[in-house]
């Protein structure tokens, strides 16, 4: 079987885009492409399945943490987004569209927070993969151009994760043709700043506290050294980058 043809005939890039958008069309069995919509459908934001079994990230992230994080925290953001988006006239939009329409609007903060958190979590699960893998040649060249070396990139991601005050996210993004490490607070994400997210690390306490207690640095190192999904990062790069 061709490794690039997965999941009922979809290629890897299409499948990845479908999960990022979080726009599985309820009851149709069809996926919406990233940022697109299916005509005459009645969309509802649904929680994509994990791309691996709940115990697949052990020993770095336990099945117990996945159960609470994915099964309760992530699900709650998805459910609340659906509850709030419909009455606000946003129920037919994708997560990305909801985020962009509500970002910076004081009257729509709850919608933004829940939609962005649902999107961030979709992205987070895809940013990890059981078993370490390395960037492809194209990404390696971009990493060396922006950070001088892969090790320097990992150090910057580790620093972003550890120094994010309070809850938030550490990101590898593409900005104006160059790779950059950034961090965001709470539900904020790079989409609202015109950046292209490639990978993320969740540094909310619920992401690591059952396994690492207050040792956020140990959690970040475990993920960065062992679980980064560079195939996913490569799939998120625009073709013309």
N, C-alpha and C positions, 0 to 999 in steps of 0.2 A: 504493500500500500504506500502511495506517495505520502511522505511525511508532511507535505504542505497542503494536502487535501484532507480535511478533517471535518468532523461534526456534520454529518448528513450532506456531504458534498461541498460545504463552504471551504474556501481557502482560509489559511491562517489569519491573513490581514482582515478579511471580512468578519471572521468570528471575533477577533480581538476588538474590532470597532464596534461590533454589536454589543459586547459585554460592557465596554466603556460607556456607551450611551445609556445603558440601563433601560433601553426602550424595547423590551420584548413585548410584543403586542398580545395582550391577554386574550386567550381563547382562540387565537388564529394559528398558532404554531409557527408564526413567521417572525423573522428578525428584521428590525429597522436598521439600515445603515446609519453610521455615525452622522448625526445632524440632519438626516432625511426623515421623511414621514411616509406612511403608506396611505394612499388615498382611500377615503370613505371608511377607514377603520376608527374604532373608538379606543384610543390608546389609554393605557394605564401603566404607570411606572411599576415594574416588578423587580424583585430581587433576583439577579442572575445566580445560578448555582455556582458553588465553589468550583474552581477549575481542577481540584484535586480532592482526595478524601480528607476528612477532618483530622486524621492523625498523620497526614503526609509530611507536615513540617516539623514533626518531632525529630530530635529532642530540643530543637531551638524554640519552637512554639508548640505548646501542648494541645492535645485534643480538648482539654477542659477550657483553655483560653479560646480556642476556635469556637467551641460550642456557645460560650457566652458572647463573644465578640461578634461573630457572624449571625448566630441564631437569635440574639436578643438586641444588641446595640444597633447593628446594621439594619436588621429588620424593622426596628422601631423608626429609624430615619425614613425608610421607604414608606412605611405605613402612614407616617405623619405627613410626608410630602403629598401623598394621594388625598389625605383628609383636607389639607389646606389648599392645594392647587385648584381643585374643582371649583369651590365657591369663589375663588379669585379670578376665574376665567382663564386659568392656565392649564387646565386638565388635559388638553390635547397636545401639549408641548412635550418635547424630550427634556431630560434632565439638564442637558447643556443649555437649551433654550430658556428653561426656567431660571437657571443660574444667571444667565446674562441679562434677562429681563428684570430680575429682582435685585441684582447687585447694587449696593449703594442706596437703595430705597428704604428710608426709615420705616415706612409703613408696611414693608414686606420682609422684614428681617427674619421672622420665624420661617417663612417659606424658603428664603435663601439658605438659612442655616441647615434646614432639613434636606433640601434638595442637594446642596453642595456636599453635605456629609454622606448622603447616599452615593453620589458620584465619586467622592474621594475613596469610599470603601470599595466600590466596584474596581477602581483603579488599583488600590492597595493589594487586593487579593491577586490580581494579575501581575503585580510587580514582583511577586515571589514565585519560586518554583523549587520543588524538592530536588536537591542536588545542584551543586554549583555549576554555572556555565559562564562563559566569557564573552565579551563583546565581539561582534564580527569585525572584519577588516575596516569597513566604513566607519563604524562607531569608534574603533580604536584610534583611527587617524584623527577623528574629531576630539576625542578625549585627550590625546597627546597635544593637539593644538590649543586646547582650552585650559588644560591642567598640567601639562608637561608629562604626566604619567598616570597610569591607572591607580597606583597607590596614592597619589596626591588627591585624585578624585574621591577615593574612599575616605581619606582623612577629612576632606571638606564635608562630605555627607555625614560622617560621624559627628563632626563639630556642630553642624546645623541641627542634628537630632538632639544633641546633648544641651545645646545652648538655647533652644527654643523655650522661652519662659512660659510655663503653664502648658495647656493643651495645644496641640497643633500637628504640623506635618513638615517633614523635610522632603525636598524635591530635587530631582535632576530635570532641568528643562532646557528647551531650545529657545533662545531669544536673539532675534536679528542674526540668525545664521551661526550663532556660537552657543556652545553648551555652558550651562550655568547652574550652580547649586544655590537653592534658595529655601526659605522656610516661611510658613504661614501659620497664623494663629487660628485656633478654633476650627471653624468650617471653611475658612478662606482657601482659595485655590488659584493656581496660575492662570486659569482660563480668563479671569476678569482683568488680567494685566497683559493680555495679548501674547502670553507665552505658550509654548507647546510642551505639556508635561510628557516626560519619558518614563520616569519611575518615581515612586513615592515610598516613604516610611512613615507610618502612623506613630506619633509619639503621645497620643492621649494615654492616660494611665490604664484605661481598660484594655489597651493593646498588649500590655506586658505585666501588669501588676500581679496576676495570679502566678506567673512563672518567675518573675524577677523582683517582685516587691518594688522597692524604690531605686533599683539599680538600672535606670534607663540606659546608661552607657553600655552595660553588658548585653541588654536586649538589642540595642542598635548594632553593636559589633557582631553579634550572632547572626543577625539578618544580613548585614552588609558583607560578611565574610562567607556566608554559606547559602543564601537563598535568593539573591538577586536574579531576576529573570531578564537576561539581556536580549533574548529573542523578542520579548514584549517591547523592550525599549527600542529595538531596531524597527519593529513594526509601526511604532508611533512616529518615527521620523518622516517628515514630508519627503516625497520623492525628489524634490528640487533643492533640498537642504544641502 
